[in-house]
Amino acid sequence: MTDCGCDKTKAELEEYLHGELCREDAADIREHIANCADCAGERKVGEVLTEAVQRACRETAPEDLRSTVLARLRALQAQH
Ligand SMILES: [Zn+2]
């Protein structure tokens, strides 16, 4: 794959989802995701993970978190 920004996007995706990027970098990522189905899929997966982790932090450690997350990831991947 050529340098189309995917490497940068995937490297910074976690920070992006956590709102830890500066505005300029976040805009780059958002723009790339809008034009890249591959990275859009990665973001979706990342969002599910981020959500699940945040929920886990609010609730008392659910033992089935891992299997819940994995099931949701498989469901997402099956949509592609
Ligand atoms: Zn990409």
PDB file of the backbone (N, CA, C, O) and the ligand in Angstrom, with CONECT records:
HET     ZN  A 101       1
ATOM      1  N   MET A   1       0.839  -1.201   0.000  1.00  0.00           N
ATOM      2  CA  MET A   1       0.000   0.000   0.000  1.00  0.00           C
ATOM      3  C   MET A   1       0.880   1.260   0.000  1.00  0.00           C
ATOM      4  O   MET A   1       1.882   1.320   0.712  1.00  0.00           O
ATOM      5  N   THR A   2       0.509   2.237  -0.782  1.00  0.00           N
ATOM      6  CA  THR A   2       1.296   3.467  -0.839  1.00  0.00           C
ATOM      7  C   THR A   2       0.995   4.362   0.365  1.00  0.00           C
ATOM      8  O   THR A   2       0.073   4.088   1.133  1.00  0.00           O
ATOM      9  N   ASP A   3       1.757   5.400   0.520  1.00  0.00           N
ATOM     10  CA  ASP A   3       1.571   6.297   1.649  1.00  0.00           C
ATOM     11  C   ASP A   3       0.385   7.226   1.382  1.00  0.00           C
ATOM     12  O   ASP A   3       0.532   8.304   0.807  1.00  0.00           O
ATOM     13  N   CYS A   4      -0.784   6.779   1.812  1.00  0.00           N
ATOM     14  CA  CYS A   4      -1.991   7.572   1.582  1.00  0.00           C
ATOM     15  C   CYS A   4      -2.498   8.152   2.894  1.00  0.00           C
ATOM     16  O   CYS A   4      -3.580   8.736   2.952  1.00  0.00           O
ATOM     17  N   GLY A   5      -1.701   7.983   3.951  1.00  0.00           N
ATOM     18  CA  GLY A   5      -2.112   8.500   5.249  1.00  0.00           C
ATOM     19  C   GLY A   5      -2.677   7.435   6.170  1.00  0.00           C
ATOM     20  O   GLY A   5      -3.006   7.710   7.324  1.00  0.00           O
ATOM     21  N   CYS A   6      -2.789   6.206   5.649  1.00  0.00           N
ATOM     22  CA  CYS A   6      -3.357   5.133   6.475  1.00  0.00           C
ATOM     23  C   CYS A   6      -2.477   4.842   7.685  1.00  0.00           C
ATOM     24  O   CYS A   6      -2.979   4.659   8.794  1.00  0.00           O
ATOM     25  N   ASP A   7      -1.173   4.801   7.471  1.00  0.00           N
ATOM     26  CA  ASP A   7      -0.269   4.493   8.580  1.00  0.00           C
ATOM     27  C   ASP A   7      -0.433   5.499   9.705  1.00  0.00           C
ATOM     28  O   ASP A   7      -0.561   5.136  10.875  1.00  0.00           O
ATOM     29  N   LYS A   8      -0.426   6.771   9.328  1.00  0.00           N
ATOM     30  CA  LYS A   8      -0.574   7.847  10.320  1.00  0.00           C
ATOM     31  C   LYS A   8      -1.928   7.745  11.019  1.00  0.00           C
ATOM     32  O   LYS A   8      -2.027   7.870  12.239  1.00  0.00           O
ATOM     33  N   THR A   9      -2.969   7.514  10.213  1.00  0.00           N
ATOM     34  CA  THR A   9      -4.318   7.439  10.777  1.00  0.00           C
ATOM     35  C   THR A   9      -4.422   6.304  11.782  1.00  0.00           C
ATOM     36  O   THR A   9      -4.951   6.481  12.880  1.00  0.00           O
ATOM     37  N   LYS A  10      -3.908   5.124  11.397  1.00  0.00           N
ATOM     38  CA  LYS A  10      -4.025   3.985  12.292  1.00  0.00           C
ATOM     39  C   LYS A  10      -3.148   4.164  13.524  1.00  0.00           C
ATOM     40  O   LYS A  10      -3.505   3.719  14.615  1.00  0.00           O
ATOM     41  N   ALA A  11      -2.002   4.814  13.348  1.00  0.00           N
ATOM     42  CA  ALA A  11      -1.103   5.040  14.480  1.00  0.00           C
ATOM     43  C   ALA A  11      -1.727   5.994  15.491  1.00  0.00           C
ATOM     44  O   ALA A  11      -1.503   5.871  16.695  1.00  0.00           O
ATOM     45  N   GLU A  12      -2.513   6.947  14.992  1.00  0.00           N
ATOM     46  CA  GLU A  12      -3.049   7.991  15.878  1.00  0.00           C
ATOM     47  C   GLU A  12      -4.525   7.799  16.208  1.00  0.00           C
ATOM     48  O   GLU A  12      -5.148   8.620  16.881  1.00  0.00           O
ATOM     49  N   LEU A  13      -5.059   6.693  15.713  1.00  0.00           N
ATOM     50  CA  LEU A  13      -6.499   6.479  15.857  1.00  0.00           C
ATOM     51  C   LEU A  13      -6.942   6.478  17.317  1.00  0.00           C
ATOM     52  O   LEU A  13      -7.972   7.053  17.668  1.00  0.00           O
ATOM     53  N   GLU A  14      -6.158   5.831  18.148  1.00  0.00           N
ATOM     54  CA  GLU A  14      -6.539   5.710  19.556  1.00  0.00           C
ATOM     55  C   GLU A  14      -6.581   7.091  20.225  1.00  0.00           C
ATOM     56  O   GLU A  14      -7.515   7.412  20.961  1.00  0.00           O
ATOM     57  N   GLU A  15      -5.555   7.892  19.955  1.00  0.00           N
ATOM     58  CA  GLU A  15      -5.526   9.241  20.508  1.00  0.00           C
ATOM     59  C   GLU A  15      -6.701  10.055  19.970  1.00  0.00           C
ATOM     60  O   GLU A  15      -7.318  10.843  20.688  1.00  0.00           O
ATOM     61  N   TYR A  16      -6.991   9.840  18.688  1.00  0.00           N
ATOM     62  CA  TYR A  16      -8.109  10.552  18.067  1.00  0.00           C
ATOM     63  C   TYR A  16      -9.421  10.221  18.782  1.00  0.00           C
ATOM     64  O   TYR A  16     -10.198  11.109  19.134  1.00  0.00           O
ATOM     65  N   LEU A  17      -9.646   8.926  18.986  1.00  0.00           N
ATOM     66  CA  LEU A  17     -10.888   8.490  19.623  1.00  0.00           C
ATOM     67  C   LEU A  17     -10.984   8.987  21.062  1.00  0.00           C
ATOM     68  O   LEU A  17     -12.076   9.231  21.575  1.00  0.00           O
ATOM     69  N   HIS A  18      -9.842   9.131  21.694  1.00  0.00           N
ATOM     70  CA  HIS A  18      -9.839   9.592  23.089  1.00  0.00           C
ATOM     71  C   HIS A  18      -9.829  11.113  23.186  1.00  0.00           C
ATOM     72  O   HIS A  18      -9.821  11.680  24.279  1.00  0.00           O
ATOM     73  N   GLY A  19      -9.830  11.764  22.022  1.00  0.00           N
ATOM     74  CA  GLY A  19      -9.829  13.220  22.021  1.00  0.00           C
ATOM     75  C   GLY A  19      -8.514  13.807  22.485  1.00  0.00           C
ATOM     76  O   GLY A  19      -8.480  14.905  23.040  1.00  0.00           O
ATOM     77  N   GLU A  20      -7.422  13.075  22.259  1.00  0.00           N
ATOM     78  CA  GLU A  20      -6.124  13.513  22.771  1.00  0.00           C
ATOM     79  C   GLU A  20      -5.268  14.202  21.715  1.00  0.00           C
ATOM     80  O   GLU A  20      -4.174  14.677  22.017  1.00  0.00           O
ATOM     81  N   LEU A  21      -5.756  14.262  20.483  1.00  0.00           N
ATOM     82  CA  LEU A  21      -4.979  14.913  19.426  1.00  0.00           C
ATOM     83  C   LEU A  21      -5.263  16.411  19.407  1.00  0.00           C
ATOM     84  O   LEU A  21      -6.334  16.862  19.813  1.00  0.00           O
ATOM     85  N   CYS A  22      -4.283  17.172  18.926  1.00  0.00           N
ATOM     86  CA  CYS A  22      -4.551  18.590  18.744  1.00  0.00           C
ATOM     87  C   CYS A  22      -5.535  18.745  17.585  1.00  0.00           C
ATOM     88  O   CYS A  22      -5.708  17.827  16.782  1.00  0.00           O
ATOM     89  N   ARG A  23      -6.165  19.890  17.505  1.00  0.00           N
ATOM     90  CA  ARG A  23      -7.240  20.101  16.549  1.00  0.00           C
ATOM     91  C   ARG A  23      -6.789  19.836  15.106  1.00  0.00           C
ATOM     92  O   ARG A  23      -7.535  19.273  14.306  1.00  0.00           O
ATOM     93  N   GLU A  24      -5.577  20.243  14.796  1.00  0.00           N
ATOM     94  CA  GLU A  24      -5.061  20.090  13.436  1.00  0.00           C
ATOM     95  C   GLU A  24      -4.899  18.614  13.061  1.00  0.00           C
ATOM     96  O   GLU A  24      -5.309  18.196  11.979  1.00  0.00           O
ATOM     97  N   ASP A  25      -4.307  17.840  13.950  1.00  0.00           N
ATOM     98  CA  ASP A  25      -4.119  16.416  13.696  1.00  0.00           C
ATOM     99  C   ASP A  25      -5.460  15.698  13.626  1.00  0.00           C
ATOM    100  O   ASP A  25      -5.657  14.828  12.777  1.00  0.00           O
ATOM    101  N   ALA A  26      -6.375  16.056  14.510  1.00  0.00           N
ATOM    102  CA  ALA A  26      -7.683  15.420  14.518  1.00  0.00           C
ATOM    103  C   ALA A  26      -8.410  15.685  13.202  1.00  0.00           C
ATOM    104  O   ALA A  26      -9.101  14.808  12.682  1.00  0.00           O
ATOM    105  N   ALA A  27      -8.253  16.886  12.669  1.00  0.00           N
ATOM    106  CA  ALA A  27      -8.890  17.232  11.400  1.00  0.00           C
ATOM    107  C   ALA A  27      -8.310  16.387  10.271  1.00  0.00           C
ATOM    108  O   ALA A  27      -9.046  15.934   9.394  1.00  0.00           O
ATOM    109  N   ASP A  28      -6.992  16.173  10.288  1.00  0.00           N
ATOM    110  CA  ASP A  28      -6.338  15.316   9.290  1.00  0.00           C
ATOM    111  C   ASP A  28      -6.939  13.916   9.324  1.00  0.00           C
ATOM    112  O   ASP A  28      -7.287  13.347   8.289  1.00  0.00           O
ATOM    113  N   ILE A  29      -7.052  13.378  10.525  1.00  0.00           N
ATOM    114  CA  ILE A  29      -7.561  12.018  10.689  1.00  0.00           C
ATOM    115  C   ILE A  29      -9.010  11.947  10.214  1.00  0.00           C
ATOM    116  O   ILE A  29      -9.387  11.024   9.492  1.00  0.00           O
ATOM    117  N   ARG A  30      -9.817  12.922  10.621  1.00  0.00           N
ATOM    118  CA  ARG A  30     -11.231  12.918  10.261  1.00  0.00           C
ATOM    119  C   ARG A  30     -11.382  12.961   8.737  1.00  0.00           C
ATOM    120  O   ARG A  30     -12.214  12.263   8.158  1.00  0.00           O
ATOM    121  N   GLU A  31     -10.571  13.784   8.118  1.00  0.00           N
ATOM    122  CA  GLU A  31     -10.638  13.928   6.668  1.00  0.00           C
ATOM    123  C   GLU A  31     -10.237  12.625   5.976  1.00  0.00           C
ATOM    124  O   GLU A  31     -10.872  12.196   5.013  1.00  0.00           O
ATOM    125  N   HIS A  32      -9.177  12.008   6.484  1.00  0.00           N
ATOM    126  CA  HIS A  32      -8.729  10.753   5.884  1.00  0.00           C
ATOM    127  C   HIS A  32      -9.804   9.681   6.028  1.00  0.00           C
ATOM    128  O   HIS A  32     -10.101   8.966   5.071  1.00  0.00           O
ATOM    129  N   ILE A  33     -10.383   9.567   7.212  1.00  0.00           N
ATOM    130  CA  ILE A  33     -11.398   8.539   7.469  1.00  0.00           C
ATOM    131  C   ILE A  33     -12.597   8.725   6.547  1.00  0.00           C
ATOM    132  O   ILE A  33     -13.206   7.751   6.103  1.00  0.00           O
ATOM    133  N   ALA A  34     -12.933   9.983   6.262  1.00  0.00           N
ATOM    134  CA  ALA A  34     -14.079  10.266   5.401  1.00  0.00           C
ATOM    135  C   ALA A  34     -13.854   9.736   3.993  1.00  0.00           C
ATOM    136  O   ALA A  34     -14.810   9.476   3.263  1.00  0.00           O
ATOM    137  N   ASN A  35     -12.584   9.574   3.611  1.00  0.00           N
ATOM    138  CA  ASN A  35     -12.270   9.155   2.251  1.00  0.00           C
ATOM    139  C   ASN A  35     -11.654   7.772   2.160  1.00  0.00           C
ATOM    140  O   ASN A  35     -11.217   7.354   1.088  1.00  0.00           O
ATOM    141  N   CYS A  36     -11.615   7.058   3.275  1.00  0.00           N
ATOM    142  CA  CYS A  36     -10.929   5.772   3.295  1.00  0.00           C
ATOM    143  C   CYS A  36     -11.791   4.749   4.036  1.00  0.00           C
ATOM    144  O   CYS A  36     -11.915   4.792   5.260  1.00  0.00           O
ATOM    145  N   ALA A  37     -12.380   3.837   3.278  1.00  0.00           N
ATOM    146  CA  ALA A  37     -13.276   2.837   3.869  1.00  0.00           C
ATOM    147  C   ALA A  37     -12.528   1.953   4.864  1.00  0.00           C
ATOM    148  O   ALA A  37     -13.079   1.535   5.882  1.00  0.00           O
ATOM    149  N   ASP A  38     -11.262   1.677   4.548  1.00  0.00           N
ATOM    150  CA  ASP A  38     -10.466   0.820   5.412  1.00  0.00           C
ATOM    151  C   ASP A  38     -10.309   1.440   6.796  1.00  0.00           C
ATOM    152  O   ASP A  38     -10.543   0.788   7.814  1.00  0.00           O
ATOM    153  N   CYS A  39      -9.912   2.696   6.814  1.00  0.00           N
ATOM    154  CA  CYS A  39      -9.710   3.376   8.092  1.00  0.00           C
ATOM    155  C   CYS A  39     -11.039   3.669   8.793  1.00  0.00           C
ATOM    156  O   CYS A  39     -11.098   3.715  10.021  1.00  0.00           O
ATOM    157  N   ALA A  40     -12.097   3.865   8.015  1.00  0.00           N
ATOM    158  CA  ALA A  40     -13.414   4.061   8.617  1.00  0.00           C
ATOM    159  C   ALA A  40     -13.810   2.809   9.390  1.00  0.00           C
ATOM    160  O   ALA A  40     -14.394   2.893  10.471  1.00  0.00           O
ATOM    161  N   GLY A  41     -13.487   1.655   8.829  1.00  0.00           N
ATOM    162  CA  GLY A  41     -13.762   0.395   9.513  1.00  0.00           C
ATOM    163  C   GLY A  41     -12.951   0.276  10.787  1.00  0.00           C
ATOM    164  O   GLY A  41     -13.457  -0.163  11.820  1.00  0.00           O
ATOM    165  N   GLU A  42     -11.675   0.673  10.708  1.00  0.00           N
ATOM    166  CA  GLU A  42     -10.800   0.656  11.888  1.00  0.00           C
ATOM    167  C   GLU A  42     -11.359   1.558  12.984  1.00  0.00           C
ATOM    168  O   GLU A  42     -11.335   1.213  14.166  1.00  0.00           O
ATOM    169  N   ARG A  43     -11.862   2.720  12.570  1.00  0.00           N
ATOM    170  CA  ARG A  43     -12.388   3.664  13.547  1.00  0.00           C
ATOM    171  C   ARG A  43     -13.605   3.076  14.246  1.00  0.00           C
ATOM    172  O   ARG A  43     -13.780   3.226  15.455  1.00  0.00           O
ATOM    173  N   LYS A  44     -14.451   2.397  13.453  1.00  0.00           N
ATOM    174  CA  LYS A  44     -15.652   1.780  14.014  1.00  0.00           C
ATOM    175  C   LYS A  44     -15.271   0.779  15.098  1.00  0.00           C
ATOM    176  O   LYS A  44     -15.834   0.771  16.192  1.00  0.00           O
ATOM    177  N   VAL A  45     -14.304  -0.058  14.764  1.00  0.00           N
ATOM    178  CA  VAL A  45     -13.815  -1.041  15.734  1.00  0.00           C
ATOM    179  C   VAL A  45     -13.254  -0.327  16.964  1.00  0.00           C
ATOM    180  O   VAL A  45     -13.525  -0.719  18.100  1.00  0.00           O
ATOM    181  N   GLY A  46     -12.480   0.712  16.726  1.00  0.00           N
ATOM    182  CA  GLY A  46     -11.891   1.469  17.825  1.00  0.00           C
ATOM    183  C   GLY A  46     -12.942   2.102  18.708  1.00  0.00           C
ATOM    184  O   GLY A  46     -12.795   2.148  19.929  1.00  0.00           O
ATOM    185  N   GLU A  47     -13.998   2.586  18.091  1.00  0.00           N
ATOM    186  CA  GLU A  47     -15.079   3.212  18.851  1.00  0.00           C
ATOM    187  C   GLU A  47     -15.758   2.207  19.761  1.00  0.00           C
ATOM    188  O   GLU A  47     -16.067   2.502  20.916  1.00  0.00           O
ATOM    189  N   VAL A  48     -15.987   1.010  19.226  1.00  0.00           N
ATOM    190  CA  VAL A  48     -16.619  -0.039  20.030  1.00  0.00           C
ATOM    191  C   VAL A  48     -15.750  -0.377  21.228  1.00  0.00           C
ATOM    192  O   VAL A  48     -16.240  -0.525  22.348  1.00  0.00           O
ATOM    193  N   LEU A  49     -14.448  -0.496  20.975  1.00  0.00           N
ATOM    194  CA  LEU A  49     -13.519  -0.817  22.059  1.00  0.00           C
ATOM    195  C   LEU A  49     -13.488   0.301  23.095  1.00  0.00           C
ATOM    196  O   LEU A  49     -13.556   0.043  24.296  1.00  0.00           O
ATOM    197  N   THR A  50     -13.386   1.537  22.628  1.00  0.00           N
ATOM    198  CA  THR A  50     -13.315   2.682  23.524  1.00  0.00           C
ATOM    199  C   THR A  50     -14.565   2.755  24.384  1.00  0.00           C
ATOM    200  O   THR A  50     -14.496   2.961  25.595  1.00  0.00           O
ATOM    201  N   GLU A  51     -15.715   2.582  23.730  1.00  0.00           N
ATOM    202  CA  GLU A  51     -16.998   2.581  24.426  1.00  0.00           C
ATOM    203  C   GLU A  51     -17.035   1.514  25.505  1.00  0.00           C
ATOM    204  O   GLU A  51     -17.414   1.769  26.648  1.00  0.00           O
ATOM    205  N   ALA A  52     -16.629   0.307  25.112  1.00  0.00           N
ATOM    206  CA  ALA A  52     -16.686  -0.828  26.033  1.00  0.00           C
ATOM    207  C   ALA A  52     -15.789  -0.584  27.234  1.00  0.00           C
ATOM    208  O   ALA A  52     -16.153  -0.895  28.368  1.00  0.00           O
ATOM    209  N   VAL A  53     -14.608  -0.022  26.975  1.00  0.00           N
ATOM    210  CA  VAL A  53     -13.670   0.242  28.067  1.00  0.00           C
ATOM    211  C   VAL A  53     -14.225   1.328  28.981  1.00  0.00           C
ATOM    212  O   VAL A  53     -14.141   1.220  30.204  1.00  0.00           O
ATOM    213  N   GLN A  54     -14.793   2.377  28.381  1.00  0.00           N
ATOM    214  CA  GLN A  54     -15.343   3.458  29.194  1.00  0.00           C
ATOM    215  C   GLN A  54     -16.501   2.955  30.049  1.00  0.00           C
ATOM    216  O   GLN A  54     -16.634   3.323  31.216  1.00  0.00           O
ATOM    217  N   ARG A  55     -17.335   2.108  29.452  1.00  0.00           N
ATOM    218  CA  ARG A  55     -18.454   1.556  30.201  1.00  0.00           C
ATOM    219  C   ARG A  55     -17.936   0.683  31.339  1.00  0.00           C
ATOM    220  O   ARG A  55     -18.465   0.708  32.450  1.00  0.00           O
ATOM    221  N   ALA A  56     -16.900  -0.085  31.045  1.00  0.00           N
ATOM    222  CA  ALA A  56     -16.320  -0.978  32.049  1.00  0.00           C
ATOM    223  C   ALA A  56     -15.764  -0.175  33.215  1.00  0.00           C
ATOM    224  O   ALA A  56     -15.789  -0.634  34.357  1.00  0.00           O
ATOM    225  N   CYS A  57     -15.261   1.025  32.929  1.00  0.00           N
ATOM    226  CA  CYS A  57     -14.703   1.867  33.991  1.00  0.00           C
ATOM    227  C   CYS A  57     -15.807   2.423  34.887  1.00  0.00           C
ATOM    228  O   CYS A  57     -15.596   2.661  36.077  1.00  0.00           O
ATOM    229  N   ARG A  58     -16.983   2.628  34.301  1.00  0.00           N
ATOM    230  CA  ARG A  58     -18.097   3.169  35.083  1.00  0.00           C
ATOM    231  C   ARG A  58     -18.768   2.085  35.906  1.00  0.00           C
ATOM    232  O   ARG A  58     -19.189   2.316  37.040  1.00  0.00           O
ATOM    233  N   GLU A  59     -18.863   0.902  35.321  1.00  0.00           N
ATOM    234  CA  GLU A  59     -19.523  -0.185  36.024  1.00  0.00           C
ATOM    235  C   GLU A  59     -18.505  -0.976  36.831  1.00  0.00           C
ATOM    236  O   GLU A  59     -17.303  -0.726  36.749  1.00  0.00           O
ATOM    237  N   THR A  60     -18.995  -1.926  37.607  1.00  0.00           N
ATOM    238  CA  THR A  60     -18.071  -2.773  38.337  1.00  0.00           C
ATOM    239  C   THR A  60     -17.631  -3.912  37.413  1.00  0.00           C
ATOM    240  O   THR A  60     -18.430  -4.753  37.001  1.00  0.00           O
ATOM    241  N   ALA A  61     -16.364  -3.906  37.112  1.00  0.00           N
ATOM    242  CA  ALA A  61     -15.704  -4.864  36.225  1.00  0.00           C
ATOM    243  C   ALA A  61     -16.536  -6.062  35.774  1.00  0.00           C
ATOM    244  O   ALA A  61     -16.577  -7.079  36.467  1.00  0.00           O
ATOM    245  N   PRO A  62     -17.181  -5.958  34.649  1.00  0.00           N
ATOM    246  CA  PRO A  62     -17.955  -7.097  34.150  1.00  0.00           C
ATOM    247  C   PRO A  62     -17.032  -8.195  33.648  1.00  0.00           C
ATOM    248  O   PRO A  62     -16.152  -7.949  32.823  1.00  0.00           O
ATOM    249  N   GLU A  63     -17.238  -9.405  34.149  1.00  0.00           N
ATOM    250  CA  GLU A  63     -16.340 -10.501  33.773  1.00  0.00           C
ATOM    251  C   GLU A  63     -16.465 -10.889  32.304  1.00  0.00           C
ATOM    252  O   GLU A  63     -15.531 -11.427  31.710  1.00  0.00           O
ATOM    253  N   ASP A  64     -17.629 -10.610  31.728  1.00  0.00           N
ATOM    254  CA  ASP A  64     -17.830 -11.030  30.343  1.00  0.00           C
ATOM    255  C   ASP A  64     -17.508  -9.909  29.350  1.00  0.00           C
ATOM    256  O   ASP A  64     -17.878  -9.975  28.178  1.00  0.00           O
ATOM    257  N   LEU A  65     -16.813  -8.883  29.842  1.00  0.00           N
ATOM    258  CA  LEU A  65     -16.495  -7.753  28.952  1.00  0.00           C
ATOM    259  C   LEU A  65     -15.754  -8.213  27.708  1.00  0.00           C
ATOM    260  O   LEU A  65     -16.102  -7.832  26.590  1.00  0.00           O
ATOM    261  N   ARG A  66     -14.736  -9.032  27.908  1.00  0.00           N
ATOM    262  CA  ARG A  66     -13.920  -9.454  26.786  1.00  0.00           C
ATOM    263  C   ARG A  66     -14.754 -10.173  25.727  1.00  0.00           C
ATOM    264  O   ARG A  66     -14.623  -9.888  24.536  1.00  0.00           O
ATOM    265  N   SER A  67     -15.591 -11.081  26.143  1.00  0.00           N
ATOM    266  CA  SER A  67     -16.381 -11.822  25.168  1.00  0.00           C
ATOM    267  C   SER A  67     -17.426 -10.926  24.532  1.00  0.00           C
ATOM    268  O   SER A  67     -17.748 -11.094  23.355  1.00  0.00           O
ATOM    269  N   THR A  68     -17.963  -9.976  25.289  1.00  0.00           N
ATOM    270  CA  THR A  68     -18.919  -9.024  24.729  1.00  0.00           C
ATOM    271  C   THR A  68     -18.264  -8.191  23.638  1.00  0.00           C
ATOM    272  O   THR A  68     -18.828  -8.005  22.560  1.00  0.00           O
ATOM    273  N   VAL A  69     -17.067  -7.692  23.929  1.00  0.00           N
ATOM    274  CA  VAL A  69     -16.348  -6.864  22.960  1.00  0.00           C
ATOM    275  C   VAL A  69     -16.031  -7.685  21.720  1.00  0.00           C
ATOM    276  O   VAL A  69     -16.231  -7.220  20.598  1.00  0.00           O
ATOM    277  N   LEU A  70     -15.543  -8.887  21.913  1.00  0.00           N
ATOM    278  CA  LEU A  70     -15.180  -9.724  20.777  1.00  0.00           C
ATOM    279  C   LEU A  70     -16.400 -10.035  19.919  1.00  0.00           C
ATOM    280  O   LEU A  70     -16.310 -10.044  18.692  1.00  0.00           O
ATOM    281  N   ALA A  71     -17.533 -10.287  20.553  1.00  0.00           N
ATOM    282  CA  ALA A  71     -18.753 -10.585  19.810  1.00  0.00           C
ATOM    283  C   ALA A  71     -19.178  -9.376  18.984  1.00  0.00           C
ATOM    284  O   ALA A  71     -19.611  -9.515  17.841  1.00  0.00           O
ATOM    285  N   ARG A  72     -19.050  -8.187  19.575  1.00  0.00           N
ATOM    286  CA  ARG A  72     -19.434  -6.974  18.853  1.00  0.00           C
ATOM    287  C   ARG A  72     -18.481  -6.700  17.701  1.00  0.00           C
ATOM    288  O   ARG A  72     -18.899  -6.240  16.638  1.00  0.00           O
ATOM    289  N   LEU A  73     -17.211  -6.982  17.911  1.00  0.00           N
ATOM    290  CA  LEU A  73     -16.232  -6.795  16.838  1.00  0.00           C
ATOM    291  C   LEU A  73     -16.524  -7.741  15.684  1.00  0.00           C
ATOM    292  O   LEU A  73     -16.453  -7.345  14.520  1.00  0.00           O
ATOM    293  N   ARG A  74     -16.848  -8.974  15.996  1.00  0.00           N
ATOM    294  CA  ARG A  74     -17.149  -9.948  14.938  1.00  0.00           C
ATOM    295  C   ARG A  74     -18.390  -9.508  14.171  1.00  0.00           C
ATOM    296  O   ARG A  74     -18.439  -9.634  12.948  1.00  0.00           O
ATOM    297  N   ALA A  75     -19.373  -9.003  14.867  1.00  0.00           N
ATOM    298  CA  ALA A  75     -20.589  -8.545  14.211  1.00  0.00           C
ATOM    299  C   ALA A  75     -20.268  -7.379  13.269  1.00  0.00           C
ATOM    300  O   ALA A  75     -20.801  -7.300  12.161  1.00  0.00           O
ATOM    301  N   LEU A  76     -19.400  -6.485  13.718  1.00  0.00           N
ATOM    302  CA  LEU A  76     -19.013  -5.347  12.879  1.00  0.00           C
ATOM    303  C   LEU A  76     -18.262  -5.818  11.654  1.00  0.00           C
ATOM    304  O   LEU A  76     -18.530  -5.368  10.540  1.00  0.00           O
ATOM    305  N   GLN A  77     -17.315  -6.729  11.860  1.00  0.00           N
ATOM    306  CA  GLN A  77     -16.510  -7.200  10.747  1.00  0.00           C
ATOM    307  C   GLN A  77     -17.346  -7.970   9.743  1.00  0.00           C
ATOM    308  O   GLN A  77     -17.043  -7.969   8.550  1.00  0.00           O
ATOM    309  N   ALA A  78     -18.398  -8.626  10.216  1.00  0.00           N
ATOM    310  CA  ALA A  78     -19.263  -9.386   9.321  1.00  0.00           C
ATOM    311  C   ALA A  78     -20.045  -8.461   8.388  1.00  0.00           C
ATOM    312  O   ALA A  78     -20.544  -8.889   7.347  1.00  0.00           O
ATOM    313  N   GLN A  79     -20.144  -7.197   8.773  1.00  0.00           N
ATOM    314  CA  GLN A  79     -20.874  -6.242   7.934  1.00  0.00           C
ATOM    315  C   GLN A  79     -20.085  -5.798   6.714  1.00  0.00           C
ATOM    316  O   GLN A  79     -20.647  -5.232   5.777  1.00  0.00           O
ATOM    317  N   HIS A  80     -18.769  -6.056   6.726  1.00  0.00           N
ATOM    318  CA  HIS A  80     -17.948  -5.574   5.605  1.00  0.00           C
ATOM    319  C   HIS A  80     -17.947  -6.538   4.443  1.00  0.00           C
ATOM    320  O   HIS A  80     -17.305  -6.279   3.426  1.00  0.00           O
TER     321      HIS A  80
HETATM  322 ZN    ZN A 101      -6.784   4.877   5.292  1.00  0.00          ZN2+
END
